[in-house]
Amino acid sequence: MVLVQFLVVVLRYVFGLGFIWMQESITYMHGLLFMVGAGYTLLMDGHVRVDVFYREASPRRKALVNLLGSLLFLIPFCVLILWVSFGYVANSWRVLEGSKETSGIQGIYLLKSVILVFGGLVILQGLSMIARSVLTLAGVDDEDTSARSGEAAR
């Protein structure tokens, strides 16, 4: 994404050339990066959180916060995103929505489909967090649920 952006700038300001499809590809890559990477970021505990109390909490308290947060906020919010966006994505597919620019990328319907992928991936990671939290609360898994920096996933 950075290299394409660099190329766009060099082509435009050094050679006077501009390609709309290249500019749009940056938007596509940016959207893909954040939407598809959200579940992984949740796995790595990389999302922003107000952790005034969470940081010093015991593993059981963290597990309880993660369990309640996932059940009450994360999963319902993702279900809402899937519910609301399904018609939006379906309409885009129905007309095979493309760029408004003639030489743009004619695949906006593909980019909009990533909204559904985002919801599905984050729900799956939320279910994983719920399972880990239940195991921690049951005493089976005593690992600190917030300090998994990927060792188990690698």
Stockholm file with secondary structure:
# STOCKHOLM 1.0

chainA/1-154         MVLVQFLVVVLRYVFGLGFIWMQESITYMHGLLFMVGAGYTLLMDGHVRVDVFYREASPRRKALVNLLGSLLFLIPFCVLILWVSFGYVANSWRVLEGSKETSGIQGIYLLKSVILVFGGLVILQGLSMIARSVLTLAGVDDEDTSARSGEAAR
#=GR chainA/1-154 SS CHHHHHHHHHHHHTTCCCCHHHHHHHHHHHHHHHHHHHHHHHHTTCSCCCCTTTTTSCHHHHHHHHHHHIIIIIHHHHHHHHHHHHHHHHHHHHTTCCCSSTTSCSCHHHHHHHHHHHHHHHHHHHHHHHHHHHHHHHTSCCSCTTCCCSTTTC
#=GC SS_cons         CHHHHHHHHHHHHTTCCCCHHHHHHHHHHHHHHHHHHHHHHHHTTCSCCCCTTTTTSCHHHHHHHHHHHIIIIIHHHHHHHHHHHHHHHHHHHHTTCCCSSTTSCSCHHHHHHHHHHHHHHHHHHHHHHHHHHHHHHHTSCCSCTTCCCSTTTC
//
